[in-house]
């Protein structure tokens, strides 16, 4: 069976300018979810903003179901969050015709409820505007001037919107587990979703690599489909005109790459040729995704890093703060400046 090795994806700002450690302690990696809507204040679903330390999202969801005496499927969340971090995220608990339990009693050394509010609908996956990060890099050593220049460039120009290494599992094996699944290996529903995502993410990253190596990951190509900034809405253009070039420079729109699956390509001309060449190189992945009824989608090749701020606390500690839209990875920022993510 064909096997796939996850490469070191190309950098866009010259490669890391320093080395350092992240997640020395959970408090060095702080993440806060930002909802894309305001809960209404009334309804059958209790929304809880929970701060957790050193716990994964599924564990918190299980504990909520037990505490509220509801079924596991009555607890929802918008996205998975790192275990080795301090994360603030939202959960919903379906309580039809029931009063809220005393959520203050849910608190443990690793979990606490910060805020509660009611809403008419359950919390669905992906309904976030983004995530805000505060990251401390310890034992930093390197070229401080180059790091500052790279961060200035990232602030001005954005980053390549790679799927992060965590999407691909330990040593990148989720893609090969997807291949095994496509060959008939039995997996659970949760693992199936994980492996399908890894397969699509690998193909997307390969498309992004092609564009980076030809220096047009943030430039127009004939036949591109563009995505509006902070939106999933897209439009297609056969040939880039002055307006498209101007809007790209202003980072109002971004070129996109395929998230592979069933359906129309959504691009044409040179972009179609680029993507088809990448896809044709790994037919087992492509056939498997289609056989699993995954629908094609698009993802921005570039993403803005909002509210980027940084400071060298001392010669050995670098602190970063920034916000990324939902679905983008902090590691895509970190890998541009430090070796040892």
C-alpha angles and dihedrals in degrees: 000000000000114000128201127211118205107234131209098268115229119265124232100205102051101278131285116327095197149012130240149138127263125191093026081149127003091252089066090069113050121176129182124190118225114207118223092222141032115251110242098230095238136071145074096291123082111212115206128190105209131187112210132183123199094351130110123234097248091054092054091048091053091049091050091052091051094045094048092040093235134127119276090244090058089068117078137178136187099231147348117265133201118272096211094062145062104260133180111204142157128250131179127211120197109228107167110190091352133114120235115269116234097281092190086073090061091072120116133165089275103034136046135167112237100178140000131198136160126243137179097235134044121256110266129207115270099014092133130114088210148292130274119216138199110187129180118201111201130195087026117178129166145077105335094189092052091047090053091049092049092050091049089052092048090050091051101038109022128228138279104270097233122168104246126247092256089068090065099050130223109350088348093288098141090083092054090046086055089053090050090049090052087053091056106274111151117240136168123257094257093049091047091058091046093051094045090052091049092052093051092044092053092052092047092050090050090054090048090049091055091052093045094052089052092045095238101105087111097028132081122266124189110268096021125153112218129209123212115241113265090006139088092221116117141187132193128230126190093199127015113242132192092274094054091047091050093048091048090052089050089049091234089128135022135204114251139217131209125270093202128235142095122337142047120336093239092211135070144188115022095356092054090051091050095049095042090053091054093046095047090058093068106036095163091062092045095049091045094053092049092046088053090055095243111165122227119251140168132243129192114256090209131041132189118237103222126211092000112185131163143175138181101235086193136333091287103038128067120186122200130188124184146134127234130189117255112284096029122110131235087211088065086064097041096049091061093062109025136044112218106049 
